[in-house]
Amino acid sequence: MNITYSGALTVEQYNALRVSVGWIPVEPLLAQSGLDHTAFLIAARDGAEPVGMARVITDYGYQVLIADVVVHPDYQGKGVGGEMMTRVMAYIHENIAPGQRKMINLMSAKGKDGFYQKFGFLERPSEKFGPGMTQWISNEALV
């Protein structure tokens, strides 16, 4: 296994990684727009084949979202996710000017909380924070 890290994915590769972990694929136009507006993307590759990804999305103010942290099941537990998160966190830290604070958010997949706690993330709900919340919406008229 010779894993390399780069910063680009096609929509097809992006959706293939999502599907590999049981997530729904994103409609191609929306996926491309999301990739185009990503502040930072790291892709793990075994040869030419993408086996992991992680994205950073930001308002370029104080809010940062870590999204789409995915490692293909065949590569989980081999340090790929940890290396991607190390690079994600380095990118975020490099983009904080002296005296600034940024709030880093993510939505952990079920059972993956411990992985993110290693990077300093706090589980919610907690004494200080309520639970994270999410909602998927769609226009069923569109096919």
C-alpha positions, 0 to 999 in steps of 0.5 A, spaced: 500 500 500 503 506 497 498 512 499 499 519 496 495 525 498 493 530 493 487 535 492 483 534 486 477 529 485 472 528 479 464 528 481 465 520 479 470 519 484 467 523 489 460 520 489 464 513 488 467 514 495 460 516 498 457 510 496 463 506 498 461 507 505 453 507 504 452 514 503 447 517 498 451 520 491 450 527 490 446 529 484 452 531 479 451 538 478 451 539 486 457 535 487 461 539 482 459 546 485 460 543 492 467 541 489 468 547 486 467 551 492 471 547 497 476 551 500 481 545 501 480 538 499 485 532 500 484 526 497 488 519 499 490 515 493 492 508 492 496 509 485 491 512 481 485 510 485 482 515 490 481 511 497 479 517 501 477 524 502 476 530 506 473 537 505 474 544 508 468 549 507 468 556 510 465 562 510 472 566 510 469 569 517 470 565 523 466 559 521 469 552 518 466 546 516 469 539 515 465 535 511 465 529 507 471 525 511 470 518 507 475 512 507 473 506 503 472 500 507 478 497 505 483 502 507 479 504 514 484 503 520 490 504 516 492 511 518 489 514 512 483 518 515 488 520 521 493 523 515 487 526 512 485 530 518 492 532 520 492 535 513 485 538 514 487 541 521 494 544 518 490 547 513 485 550 518 491 552 523 495 555 517 489 560 515 488 563 522 491 570 523 494 572 530 489 574 535 483 570 531 479 564 533 475 560 528 469 555 530 470 548 527 464 544 526 463 537 523 458 532 523 461 525 525 458 519 522 455 514 527 460 511 531 466 515 529 466 520 535 472 517 538 476 518 531 475 526 531 476 527 539 483 525 537 483 531 534 480 536 539 473 535 537 468 535 543 462 531 543 455 534 543 451 534 547 455 537 552 455 541 558 456 547 554 453 545 547 446 542 545 446 536 540 448 538 533 442 537 528 441 536 521 436 536 515 435 533 508 430 537 504 429 536 496 424 538 491 421 531 489 418 534 483 425 534 480 428 527 478 
